[in-house]
Amino acid sequence: MNRFHELVALVQSFEKDFEKFFVKGNKSAGTRVRKHMNELKRKAQEVRNEIQAIKKTEDGEAQPK
């Protein structure tokens, strides 16, 4: 669950810039939102890779040799 909490905290840290861009129309905040979204994309890819590695390890151990 640690990974989940990391993702939640990451998304929550974007809130101010989302509000500034979408509610107030601040264009500089839009640039920061795009940067945040890239950071979220990288973090999501890390989680995906970790899941695949765990699945491969478990699959390898479950098969008889």
Secondary structure, 3 states (H helix, E strand, C coil): CHHHHHHHHHHHCCHHHHHHHHCCCCHHHHHHHHHHHHHHHHHHHHHHHHHHHHHHHHHHHHCCC
